């Protein structure tokens, strides 16, 4: 039998808080974008969508994409520091 060394990962409480906040904001942006996409189902072109709705949609789109990148970065940074 070989000696297997068990690895234990210590997760800092601040990391948990930041991870939960980023995950929550990412999900909130994704949910907001999903809801906005169904608010005006009669619009066939971009010109028929209200300007404010389009801007909020773009903000939510950026928010979930940046949040997903931040989650990947947080996980990768935490694993590389171990």
Chimera marker file (.cmm) of the C-alpha trace (Angstrom):
<marker_set name="trace">
<marker id="1" x="0.000" y="0.000" z="0.000" r="1" g="1" b="0" radius="0.5"/>
<marker id="2" x="1.194" y="3.474" z="-0.765" r="1" g="1" b="0" radius="0.5"/>
<marker id="3" x="1.170" y="6.325" z="1.639" r="1" g="1" b="0" radius="0.5"/>
<marker id="4" x="-1.629" y="8.592" z="0.600" r="1" g="1" b="0" radius="0.5"/>
<marker id="5" x="-1.565" y="12.035" z="1.988" r="1" g="1" b="0" radius="0.5"/>
<marker id="6" x="-4.974" y="13.547" z="2.565" r="1" g="1" b="0" radius="0.5"/>
<marker id="7" x="-5.267" y="17.174" z="1.635" r="1" g="1" b="0" radius="0.5"/>
<marker id="8" x="-7.446" y="19.478" z="3.631" r="1" g="1" b="0" radius="0.5"/>
<marker id="9" x="-8.360" y="22.857" z="2.255" r="1" g="1" b="0" radius="0.5"/>
<marker id="10" x="-8.790" y="25.699" z="4.668" r="1" g="1" b="0" radius="0.5"/>
<marker id="11" x="-11.287" y="28.202" z="3.352" r="1" g="1" b="0" radius="0.5"/>
<marker id="12" x="-11.071" y="31.634" z="4.907" r="1" g="1" b="0" radius="0.5"/>
<marker id="13" x="-14.366" y="33.122" z="6.163" r="1" g="1" b="0" radius="0.5"/>
<marker id="14" x="-13.814" y="36.281" z="4.101" r="1" g="1" b="0" radius="0.5"/>
<marker id="15" x="-13.501" y="34.154" z="0.968" r="1" g="1" b="0" radius="0.5"/>
<marker id="16" x="-16.861" y="32.544" z="1.732" r="1" g="1" b="0" radius="0.5"/>
<marker id="17" x="-18.520" y="35.939" z="2.168" r="1" g="1" b="0" radius="0.5"/>
<marker id="18" x="-17.013" y="37.387" z="-1.015" r="1" g="1" b="0" radius="0.5"/>
<marker id="19" x="-17.845" y="34.238" z="-2.971" r="1" g="1" b="0" radius="0.5"/>
<marker id="20" x="-21.466" y="34.300" z="-1.817" r="1" g="1" b="0" radius="0.5"/>
<marker id="21" x="-21.822" y="38.006" z="-2.628" r="1" g="1" b="0" radius="0.5"/>
<marker id="22" x="-20.358" y="37.597" z="-6.121" r="1" g="1" b="0" radius="0.5"/>
<marker id="23" x="-22.467" y="34.496" z="-6.769" r="1" g="1" b="0" radius="0.5"/>
<marker id="24" x="-25.604" y="36.291" z="-5.555" r="1" g="1" b="0" radius="0.5"/>
<marker id="25" x="-24.977" y="39.336" z="-7.729" r="1" g="1" b="0" radius="0.5"/>
<marker id="26" x="-24.251" y="37.112" z="-10.728" r="1" g="1" b="0" radius="0.5"/>
<marker id="27" x="-27.496" y="35.221" z="-10.272" r="1" g="1" b="0" radius="0.5"/>
<marker id="28" x="-29.395" y="38.467" z="-9.714" r="1" g="1" b="0" radius="0.5"/>
<marker id="29" x="-28.060" y="39.924" z="-12.971" r="1" g="1" b="0" radius="0.5"/>
<marker id="30" x="-28.832" y="36.732" z="-14.853" r="1" g="1" b="0" radius="0.5"/>
<marker id="31" x="-32.352" y="36.654" z="-13.433" r="1" g="1" b="0" radius="0.5"/>
<marker id="32" x="-32.835" y="40.350" z="-14.260" r="1" g="1" b="0" radius="0.5"/>
<marker id="33" x="-31.746" y="39.771" z="-17.827" r="1" g="1" b="0" radius="0.5"/>
<marker id="34" x="-34.076" y="36.794" z="-18.121" r="1" g="1" b="0" radius="0.5"/>
<marker id="35" x="-37.047" y="38.797" z="-16.787" r="1" g="1" b="0" radius="0.5"/>
<marker id="36" x="-36.303" y="41.755" z="-19.065" r="1" g="1" b="0" radius="0.5"/>
<marker id="37" x="-36.252" y="39.502" z="-22.087" r="1" g="1" b="0" radius="0.5"/>
<marker id="38" x="-39.902" y="38.577" z="-21.478" r="1" g="1" b="0" radius="0.5"/>
<marker id="39" x="-41.243" y="42.063" z="-20.627" r="1" g="1" b="0" radius="0.5"/>
<marker id="40" x="-41.900" y="43.129" z="-24.200" r="1" g="1" b="0" radius="0.5"/>
<marker id="41" x="-42.702" y="39.978" z="-26.201" r="1" g="1" b="0" radius="0.5"/>
<marker id="42" x="-44.298" y="41.935" z="-29.071" r="1" g="1" b="0" radius="0.5"/>
<marker id="43" x="-41.051" y="43.681" z="-30.020" r="1" g="1" b="0" radius="0.5"/>
<marker id="44" x="-39.681" y="42.251" z="-33.231" r="1" g="1" b="0" radius="0.5"/>
<marker id="45" x="-36.707" y="44.585" z="-33.706" r="1" g="1" b="0" radius="0.5"/>
<marker id="46" x="-34.290" y="46.444" z="-31.460" r="1" g="1" b="0" radius="0.5"/>
<marker id="47" x="-36.007" y="49.731" z="-32.402" r="1" g="1" b="0" radius="0.5"/>
<marker id="48" x="-39.238" y="48.588" z="-30.726" r="1" g="1" b="0" radius="0.5"/>
<marker id="49" x="-37.562" y="47.895" z="-27.362" r="1" g="1" b="0" radius="0.5"/>
<marker id="50" x="-37.599" y="50.885" z="-24.975" r="1" g="1" b="0" radius="0.5"/>
<marker id="51" x="-34.204" y="52.520" z="-24.509" r="1" g="1" b="0" radius="0.5"/>
<marker id="52" x="-34.195" y="52.146" z="-20.721" r="1" g="1" b="0" radius="0.5"/>
<marker id="53" x="-35.072" y="48.462" z="-20.955" r="1" g="1" b="0" radius="0.5"/>
<marker id="54" x="-32.252" y="47.931" z="-23.446" r="1" g="1" b="0" radius="0.5"/>
<marker id="55" x="-29.734" y="49.691" z="-21.206" r="1" g="1" b="0" radius="0.5"/>
<marker id="56" x="-30.754" y="47.689" z="-18.153" r="1" g="1" b="0" radius="0.5"/>
<marker id="57" x="-30.565" y="44.511" z="-20.235" r="1" g="1" b="0" radius="0.5"/>
<marker id="58" x="-27.017" y="45.388" z="-21.315" r="1" g="1" b="0" radius="0.5"/>
<marker id="59" x="-25.999" y="46.155" z="-17.711" r="1" g="1" b="0" radius="0.5"/>
<marker id="60" x="-27.378" y="42.808" z="-16.537" r="1" g="1" b="0" radius="0.5"/>
<marker id="61" x="-25.654" y="41.063" z="-19.438" r="1" g="1" b="0" radius="0.5"/>
<marker id="62" x="-22.309" y="42.570" z="-18.438" r="1" g="1" b="0" radius="0.5"/>
<marker id="63" x="-23.017" y="41.819" z="-14.769" r="1" g="1" b="0" radius="0.5"/>
<marker id="64" x="-23.517" y="38.095" z="-15.142" r="1" g="1" b="0" radius="0.5"/>
<marker id="65" x="-20.564" y="37.747" z="-17.517" r="1" g="1" b="0" radius="0.5"/>
<marker id="66" x="-18.232" y="39.658" z="-15.205" r="1" g="1" b="0" radius="0.5"/>
<marker id="67" x="-19.595" y="37.781" z="-12.210" r="1" g="1" b="0" radius="0.5"/>
<marker id="68" x="-18.958" y="34.429" z="-13.876" r="1" g="1" b="0" radius="0.5"/>
<marker id="69" x="-15.383" y="35.502" z="-14.593" r="1" g="1" b="0" radius="0.5"/>
<marker id="70" x="-14.980" y="36.643" z="-11.000" r="1" g="1" b="0" radius="0.5"/>
<marker id="71" x="-16.242" y="33.300" z="-9.689" r="1" g="1" b="0" radius="0.5"/>
<marker id="72" x="-13.736" y="31.429" z="-11.873" r="1" g="1" b="0" radius="0.5"/>
<marker id="73" x="-10.990" y="33.806" z="-10.713" r="1" g="1" b="0" radius="0.5"/>
<marker id="74" x="-11.903" y="33.397" z="-7.050" r="1" g="1" b="0" radius="0.5"/>
<marker id="75" x="-11.899" y="29.615" z="-7.263" r="1" g="1" b="0" radius="0.5"/>
<marker id="76" x="-8.647" y="29.534" z="-9.236" r="1" g="1" b="0" radius="0.5"/>
<marker id="77" x="-6.962" y="32.005" z="-6.927" r="1" g="1" b="0" radius="0.5"/>
<marker id="78" x="-8.052" y="30.102" z="-3.844" r="1" g="1" b="0" radius="0.5"/>
<marker id="79" x="-6.831" y="26.775" z="-5.218" r="1" g="1" b="0" radius="0.5"/>
<marker id="80" x="-3.493" y="28.174" z="-6.343" r="1" g="1" b="0" radius="0.5"/>
<marker id="81" x="-2.798" y="29.717" z="-2.945" r="1" g="1" b="0" radius="0.5"/>
<marker id="82" x="-3.256" y="26.372" z="-1.163" r="1" g="1" b="0" radius="0.5"/>
<link id1="1" id2="2" r="1" g="1" b="0" radius="0.2"/>
<link id1="2" id2="3" r="1" g="1" b="0" radius="0.2"/>
<link id1="3" id2="4" r="1" g="1" b="0" radius="0.2"/>
<link id1="4" id2="5" r="1" g="1" b="0" radius="0.2"/>
<link id1="5" id2="6" r="1" g="1" b="0" radius="0.2"/>
<link id1="6" id2="7" r="1" g="1" b="0" radius="0.2"/>
<link id1="7" id2="8" r="1" g="1" b="0" radius="0.2"/>
<link id1="8" id2="9" r="1" g="1" b="0" radius="0.2"/>
<link id1="9" id2="10" r="1" g="1" b="0" radius="0.2"/>
<link id1="10" id2="11" r="1" g="1" b="0" radius="0.2"/>
<link id1="11" id2="12" r="1" g="1" b="0" radius="0.2"/>
<link id1="12" id2="13" r="1" g="1" b="0" radius="0.2"/>
<link id1="13" id2="14" r="1" g="1" b="0" radius="0.2"/>
<link id1="14" id2="15" r="1" g="1" b="0" radius="0.2"/>
<link id1="15" id2="16" r="1" g="1" b="0" radius="0.2"/>
<link id1="16" id2="17" r="1" g="1" b="0" radius="0.2"/>
<link id1="17" id2="18" r="1" g="1" b="0" radius="0.2"/>
<link id1="18" id2="19" r="1" g="1" b="0" radius="0.2"/>
<link id1="19" id2="20" r="1" g="1" b="0" radius="0.2"/>
<link id1="20" id2="21" r="1" g="1" b="0" radius="0.2"/>
<link id1="21" id2="22" r="1" g="1" b="0" radius="0.2"/>
<link id1="22" id2="23" r="1" g="1" b="0" radius="0.2"/>
<link id1="23" id2="24" r="1" g="1" b="0" radius="0.2"/>
<link id1="24" id2="25" r="1" g="1" b="0" radius="0.2"/>
<link id1="25" id2="26" r="1" g="1" b="0" radius="0.2"/>
<link id1="26" id2="27" r="1" g="1" b="0" radius="0.2"/>
<link id1="27" id2="28" r="1" g="1" b="0" radius="0.2"/>
<link id1="28" id2="29" r="1" g="1" b="0" radius="0.2"/>
<link id1="29" id2="30" r="1" g="1" b="0" radius="0.2"/>
<link id1="30" id2="31" r="1" g="1" b="0" radius="0.2"/>
<link id1="31" id2="32" r="1" g="1" b="0" radius="0.2"/>
<link id1="32" id2="33" r="1" g="1" b="0" radius="0.2"/>
<link id1="33" id2="34" r="1" g="1" b="0" radius="0.2"/>
<link id1="34" id2="35" r="1" g="1" b="0" radius="0.2"/>
<link id1="35" id2="36" r="1" g="1" b="0" radius="0.2"/>
<link id1="36" id2="37" r="1" g="1" b="0" radius="0.2"/>
<link id1="37" id2="38" r="1" g="1" b="0" radius="0.2"/>
<link id1="38" id2="39" r="1" g="1" b="0" radius="0.2"/>
<link id1="39" id2="40" r="1" g="1" b="0" radius="0.2"/>
<link id1="40" id2="41" r="1" g="1" b="0" radius="0.2"/>
<link id1="41" id2="42" r="1" g="1" b="0" radius="0.2"/>
<link id1="42" id2="43" r="1" g="1" b="0" radius="0.2"/>
<link id1="43" id2="44" r="1" g="1" b="0" radius="0.2"/>
<link id1="44" id2="45" r="1" g="1" b="0" radius="0.2"/>
<link id1="45" id2="46" r="1" g="1" b="0" radius="0.2"/>
<link id1="46" id2="47" r="1" g="1" b="0" radius="0.2"/>
<link id1="47" id2="48" r="1" g="1" b="0" radius="0.2"/>
<link id1="48" id2="49" r="1" g="1" b="0" radius="0.2"/>
<link id1="49" id2="50" r="1" g="1" b="0" radius="0.2"/>
<link id1="50" id2="51" r="1" g="1" b="0" radius="0.2"/>
<link id1="51" id2="52" r="1" g="1" b="0" radius="0.2"/>
<link id1="52" id2="53" r="1" g="1" b="0" radius="0.2"/>
<link id1="53" id2="54" r="1" g="1" b="0" radius="0.2"/>
<link id1="54" id2="55" r="1" g="1" b="0" radius="0.2"/>
<link id1="55" id2="56" r="1" g="1" b="0" radius="0.2"/>
<link id1="56" id2="57" r="1" g="1" b="0" radius="0.2"/>
<link id1="57" id2="58" r="1" g="1" b="0" radius="0.2"/>
<link id1="58" id2="59" r="1" g="1" b="0" radius="0.2"/>
<link id1="59" id2="60" r="1" g="1" b="0" radius="0.2"/>
<link id1="60" id2="61" r="1" g="1" b="0" radius="0.2"/>
<link id1="61" id2="62" r="1" g="1" b="0" radius="0.2"/>
<link id1="62" id2="63" r="1" g="1" b="0" radius="0.2"/>
<link id1="63" id2="64" r="1" g="1" b="0" radius="0.2"/>
<link id1="64" id2="65" r="1" g="1" b="0" radius="0.2"/>
<link id1="65" id2="66" r="1" g="1" b="0" radius="0.2"/>
<link id1="66" id2="67" r="1" g="1" b="0" radius="0.2"/>
<link id1="67" id2="68" r="1" g="1" b="0" radius="0.2"/>
<link id1="68" id2="69" r="1" g="1" b="0" radius="0.2"/>
<link id1="69" id2="70" r="1" g="1" b="0" radius="0.2"/>
<link id1="70" id2="71" r="1" g="1" b="0" radius="0.2"/>
<link id1="71" id2="72" r="1" g="1" b="0" radius="0.2"/>
<link id1="72" id2="73" r="1" g="1" b="0" radius="0.2"/>
<link id1="73" id2="74" r="1" g="1" b="0" radius="0.2"/>
<link id1="74" id2="75" r="1" g="1" b="0" radius="0.2"/>
<link id1="75" id2="76" r="1" g="1" b="0" radius="0.2"/>
<link id1="76" id2="77" r="1" g="1" b="0" radius="0.2"/>
<link id1="77" id2="78" r="1" g="1" b="0" radius="0.2"/>
<link id1="78" id2="79" r="1" g="1" b="0" radius="0.2"/>
<link id1="79" id2="80" r="1" g="1" b="0" radius="0.2"/>
<link id1="80" id2="81" r="1" g="1" b="0" radius="0.2"/>
<link id1="81" id2="82" r="1" g="1" b="0" radius="0.2"/>
</marker_set>
